Amino acid sequence: MIEKKYKWHRVADHLNEIDFAENNIAVVELNGKNICLGKYKDGVFAFAYKCPHAGGILADGHIDAIGNVVCPMHRYKYSMGNGRNVSGEGYFLKHWQVEIKSDGVYVGIEESGGLFGWLK
């Protein structure tokens, strides 16, 4: 099994300083781009700012009763944990790992090994 490696980026010093809206979605900056953080139960998830279907702003959507983010434009639903489109349209939502540590909230971007990265 190939072990995934991540480059971790701190997006906040503490979870309490992230401004989650009533819909439990916040916008933070990662490498100069906006991404969303979603809170569901005890978890925090990082995912793309825009819906891959038509570019709807996911921060304006909502999180449904089972923890999927719902796009405000066409109501496409995506798992915040794995990016899978659960409403059946076949799209995939970019998502990233989140770790909450004593010194901050981190989002992990999988490091690309390039064409021959699997050899390492």
C-alpha positions as CSV (number, residue, x, y, z in Angstrom):
1,M,0.0,0.0,0.0
2,I,1.3,3.4,-0.9
3,E,1.5,5.9,2.0
4,K,0.1,9.3,1.2
5,K,2.3,12.3,2.2
6,Y,0.8,15.7,2.9
7,K,2.2,19.2,3.1
8,W,0.4,20.9,6.0
9,H,-0.7,24.5,5.9
10,R,-2.0,26.4,9.0
11,V,-5.2,28.2,8.1
12,A,-6.0,29.5,11.6
13,D,-4.3,29.7,15.0
14,H,-7.3,28.1,16.7
15,L,-10.7,26.7,15.6
16,N,-12.5,29.4,17.6
17,E,-11.1,32.1,15.4
18,I,-12.7,30.7,12.2
19,D,-15.9,32.5,11.4
20,F,-18.4,29.7,10.7
21,A,-21.7,31.0,9.4
22,E,-25.1,29.7,10.6
23,N,-24.8,27.0,7.9
24,N,-21.5,25.7,9.6
25,I,-19.4,26.6,6.6
26,A,-16.5,29.1,6.7
27,V,-14.2,30.5,4.0
28,V,-10.4,30.5,4.7
29,E,-7.4,31.1,2.5
30,L,-5.1,28.3,1.5
31,N,-2.1,29.2,-0.7
32,G,-3.7,32.4,-1.8
33,K,-7.1,30.8,-2.8
34,N,-10.4,30.5,-1.0
35,I,-11.5,27.1,0.3
36,C,-14.3,26.1,2.5
37,L,-14.3,24.5,5.9
38,G,-17.4,22.7,7.0
39,K,-18.3,21.6,10.5
40,Y,-20.5,18.5,11.0
41,K,-20.9,16.9,14.4
42,D,-17.3,16.6,15.8
43,G,-15.6,16.9,12.5
44,V,-14.1,19.7,10.4
45,F,-13.7,19.2,6.6
46,A,-11.9,21.2,3.9
47,F,-13.3,21.3,0.4
48,A,-13.4,23.5,-2.7
49,Y,-14.9,27.0,-2.7
50,K,-16.8,26.4,-5.9
51,C,-19.0,23.5,-7.0
52,P,-17.4,21.5,-9.9
53,H,-20.7,21.5,-11.8
54,A,-21.5,25.1,-12.4
55,G,-19.3,27.1,-10.1
56,G,-21.8,27.7,-7.3
57,I,-20.3,29.2,-4.2
58,L,-20.4,26.3,-1.7
59,A,-20.1,28.7,1.3
60,D,-23.6,29.9,0.3
61,G,-25.0,26.3,0.4
62,H,-25.7,24.2,3.5
63,I,-24.8,21.0,5.2
64,D,-27.6,18.4,5.1
65,A,-28.7,16.2,7.9
66,I,-26.2,13.4,7.1
67,G,-23.1,15.7,6.6
68,N,-23.0,16.4,2.9
69,V,-22.4,19.9,1.5
70,V,-25.2,21.0,-0.8
71,C,-24.6,23.5,-3.6
72,P,-27.0,26.5,-3.5
73,M,-27.4,26.6,-7.3
74,H,-28.6,23.1,-8.4
75,R,-28.6,21.2,-5.0
76,Y,-25.9,18.8,-6.0
77,K,-24.6,17.0,-2.9
78,Y,-21.1,16.1,-2.0
79,S,-19.5,14.1,0.8
80,M,-17.2,16.5,2.7
81,G,-15.0,13.6,3.7
82,N,-14.2,12.1,0.3
83,G,-15.6,14.5,-2.3
84,R,-17.9,12.0,-3.8
85,N,-21.0,13.3,-5.5
86,V,-23.8,11.6,-3.6
87,S,-26.8,12.9,-5.5
88,G,-25.8,10.9,-8.7
89,E,-24.5,13.5,-11.2
90,G,-21.0,12.1,-11.3
91,Y,-18.9,15.1,-10.3
92,F,-16.1,15.1,-7.8
93,L,-15.5,17.8,-5.2
94,K,-11.9,18.6,-4.3
95,H,-11.3,18.1,-0.6
96,W,-8.4,18.0,1.8
97,Q,-7.4,16.5,5.1
98,V,-7.9,18.7,8.2
99,E,-6.0,18.4,11.5
100,I,-6.7,20.4,14.6
101,K,-3.6,20.7,16.8
102,S,-2.7,22.7,19.8
103,D,-1.0,25.3,17.7
104,G,-3.6,25.7,15.0
105,V,-5.9,24.3,12.3
106,Y,-4.1,22.7,9.4
107,V,-5.2,21.6,5.9
108,G,-3.1,19.0,4.2
109,I,-2.5,19.0,0.5
110,E,-1.3,15.6,-0.8
111,E,2.2,15.9,-2.2
112,S,2.5,14.8,-5.8
113,G,5.3,12.4,-6.5
114,G,5.3,13.2,-10.2
115,L,5.3,10.6,-12.9
116,F,7.6,8.3,-11.0
117,G,6.5,9.2,-7.5
118,W,5.2,5.6,-7.0
119,L,8.8,4.4,-7.1
120,K,9.7,6.1,-3.8
